[in-house]
Structure formats: C-alpha cells, structure tokens
Amino acid sequence: MSFIDCFENNRFILMEGALGERLKREFCVAFDEDVAMAGLVYRQRSRSALKKLWNGYLDIAKESGLPFIATTPTRRANKERIERSGFTERIIKDNVRFLKSVLAAKDIESYAGGLMGCRGDAYTGEGCLGESEAYEFHGYAAELFNDAGADFIFAGIMPTLPEAKGLARAAGDTGLPYIISFTVKRDGRLIDGTAVSEAIEAIDCCVKNKPVCYMANCVHPEVLYEALSQPFNRNETVKRRFLGIQANTSPLPYEELDNAPDLKCSEPESFGEETVKLLDLADFKIFGGCCGTDDRHMRSIARNLEVLKQNT
C-alpha cells in the first residue's frame, strides 16, 4: 500500500512525537552546527536513541490500531548547509534508509517521509526565500528524497507563503506525495501575516501537483484551535484541506518558546483532549507531537482517537 492509499483509506493516522528535544534532554545528544539532527545517523549512540524513540511511538500506533508516519530528522539538511557541513548528499539517502529500517522492523503499516524546511528562521521568517528562489533552492533536496525512496515529502514549520509556494512546486515536480506544514500564530496567520486559508488557496492554485494536505507543527492545539476559529479561516478550504497537527505542549508564543532554557510541558490527558478537539473545525486526519511531547502525550492522543473511531 502506498502513502496515498493509507491517507485516503484511513480515518486517522498517528505521526511521531518529539525527537529533537527528547534527544537533547533524555540522551544528551549533541547536534551538528549546520545540518542539526541529520548527522545523527552516523553515530551509533544517537542511532540507538533515535531508534528507541521511534519504537516507542510505533508501539503506541500498533496498540491503537493506527497506521504510523515518521519523518527523517533532516529539516536543516539543504544544499547550502550540507556543503558547508562537510557531509555529502548521501546524508539524505542514509537518513531515509535508516528510518525505513526502523519502521520495517515493526509489524505495522508505516511510512517514511523526507523532512524539509525553510532556508531561514521558521519562527521569525528572517532569511526566508522568495518563490522563484525557493523553487531552485529546494529542488536539490526534493530530488534527493525522491531518489532515496522516501514515501512522501514533509515541509515542516514553513513561516512564509512565498517560500512555501516555491518548495511546493519543487516537491510537486518529484511526483512524490507531499505535505506543507505551516508555522501558525494564534491570530490565524503565518509568520508573514498570510491567513491560513489564503496560503492554502495560493499554493493549490500555483502547483500542478497539489499537496496531499496542509498541517501545522510546533504549535499548541489550543493556539491552533483559536487560529482556525478566526472568521477568515472558517471556510470549506480550511475544513477540507487543513488536516493535521504536530502539536507542542505549550501555548506560549514562539518568541518565548524558541531557545527557552526549560521545557514547557502540559499534562498528557488534557493535551490529548485538546488535540482531538480540532476535529470540531476541520477534517483532521494526521495527529503527531512536537516539542514537549513524549510517549505519554502520544498515547493520550491515540486513546482519544480510538474512542472517536469506536463512536463513528
């Protein structure tokens, strides 16, 4: 079964929870200055840590009878950073291969996504690219993920519409299914001020191969609920096309959370309830975790999804 088949044939899909924060805080893993987490596949200790985290999330999905998706830790592994780091383009293939090997070891329907991100700062938009520049810039990694056999491409925490449009065009050119996930503020807009509904319509209109869906990541479900409740986002476009979240566990704004010395974390039970409450606003299908989440938070989401499945 393909990722598209999985997406179309399942009511809910569980996505991985946090990796980066847990690797740093639970395993004391250090990241590369240029490619961040992408280089972890070359060190046995960090490979073991990644495998342990993914296996925990896989077990939750299996217990809940949900298909599972995860992405390579490669958001910072773009052409510019790979060349500066001293790694080669094989870093993309090696990350896809490693993730696929972890997923294949479990008897569960699962898919490996290639994670891409903006060139600049995902939380301020500083240094982000225009559409044409982004199309050229991101084509490099998109093709590498295609060649490596990724099941889909995931563009994470995209803060500006022009760069998201360019990346969408580059991902669409590969023929792989892909998802665009925005950095969304409480006011219902991306970092650059574009309304979520406007961003979806703009991207859908500029690409031949449309994204499978749109999401937000690194946002608390309470914040996203308020964002999607804004009058300009209460329409069929958002309801049909905005279908997922990788939720963090704090409702604080990005400027307070980014590089915070301590981890902001909410209680798992209420977190799970708040996350699935997003179904009031749109046809959410993909549920995952971001900063602050661990197995407890993902199990709470999965339990709430199980109840919903049983009642429909």
PyMOL commands that set and color helices and strands:
alter all, ss='L'
color gray80, all
select helices_A, chain A and resi 3-9+20-27+37-42+44-64+79-85+90-104+131-148+161-174+196-206+221-228+231-233+236-241+254-257+268-280+295-310
alter helices_A, ss='H'
color red, helices_A
select strands_A, chain A and resi 13-15+68-71+110-117+152-158+178-182+213-219+242-247+286-289
alter strands_A, ss='S'
color yellow, strands_A
deselect
rebuild
show_as cartoon
